[in-house]
Amino acid sequence: MIKKIYVILFSLCLSVAVSAQTDSLSVAERNALQGFNDTIDRLADDFVTVGLIISEPGEILYSVLGHACLHMQCPTFGLDYIFTYESEGVRGKVLRFLMNNLNMGMMSLSTNDYLQPFYEVGRGVKEYRLNLPPEVKSELWRMCDERVGQGMYLEYDPVKRGCAISVVHSVEDAIRSANEMTGNNYQIVYPEWGNKSNRTIREIFYDNATKGWGLFWCMTMVSGRYVDNPDIPEEEKLIAPFELVERWQVATINGLPIISEEPIELAPSQKQYKGEWFSPLVFALLLFVLSIIGMFIKNSYLDYAFLSLYTIFSLLITYMLVFPSMPNTDWNWLIIPFNILPAICWKWRKTWALPYVIVIALWCICMLCAPHRLVENAHIILAISFGIILLKQKYMNR
């Protein structure tokens, strides 16, 4: 009798343990245990759904364009994930950032976990359903899983590996892989972009980013032949999330628009970021006014304050040019008016002040007349302000 009671109690405990373990399984695992894998049609159009997630711009430097990522779902197995390219956090790692010692890679998050920060700050998030062939969608998911497993292994590059262009490359890689496996010839067909096709990556960034300090620092630090080349293929210029939506709404694959439906709002837009009121342009205009006032003030403290700001800014530009460890910094037009030579040769400023002012004036004219945007307006005003300070040193220094 005691033995029977022991067996009954042991069976009951085992049943509870198995039940608890089953409850801890994901929906996909429970479905698999029930044999759903043997009956589903993996090539059904709704077996895997893919959405392009677009979020509004934020206040942090890397969010001034908004963000783009992929939303993938498999209703049959209850799977719902966001696949997004992210970099290591820059906060507390400024030196590693300047030395290009940060990595990036693809991450996967549950959709709820991904959306929670956007709810907290009031940034809107929308989803655009992508009309991709079933083979491409399944291959896209497989490749995304594979890249998540590789971890943060890619060198950080905000231009060539930004969020929007990374989404484009992920979809195109999946299309190529699906074509190799199935023998199909799927490809994305883009119509002509018209006047927009002649823009540089820098101009596309400027047109889409919120005007503020984030844009100013990006325009300062990202430079070189690649970002200023208007002849780069159009598909490599899809760096802005909102322009990616615009292009995919008119692009086709397998004869169908990639995006044909109205977007779904995943997080409400409660607080759109429109840039700071004390913008770089306001700051530059303030320094310009102070430099004019300084022409009539004998006190030299204002001049040395200008020189200090100029030197700090010039050290950053000089560092990026002399030690091009960061991507897309092989050449920077700002090095002409902003370099460390004035600080080094300040003692002999009366000799070189006027020639340097002429160089600054010619540089400003060239920047304004250039066929493509090379610098921000605040850069030009800052250069003019420093030129005024140099003129004072030449003709009014006591």
Secondary structure, DSSP 4 states (H G I P E B T S, - for coil): -HHHHHHHHHHHHHHHHHHHHHHHS-HHHHHHHTTGGGT--TTSTTTSEEEEEEE---SSGGGTT-EEEEEEEEGGGTEEEEEEEEE---TT-HHHHHTT--EEEEEEEEHHHHHHHHHHHT--EEEEEB---HHHHHHHHHHHHHHHHH-S-EEP-TTTT-HHHHHHHHHHHHHHHHHHHH-----EEPPP-GGGGG--HHHHHHHHS-SSHHHHHHHHH--STTTT-TTS-GGGG--SHHHHHHHHTT-EETTEESB-SPPEEEE---S-----SS-HHHHHHHHHHHHHHHTT---SHHHHHHHHHHHHHHHHHHHHHHS--STT-S--GGGTTS-SHHHHTGGGHHHHHHHHHHHHHHHHHHHHH-SS--S-HHHHHHHHHHHHHHHHHHHT--
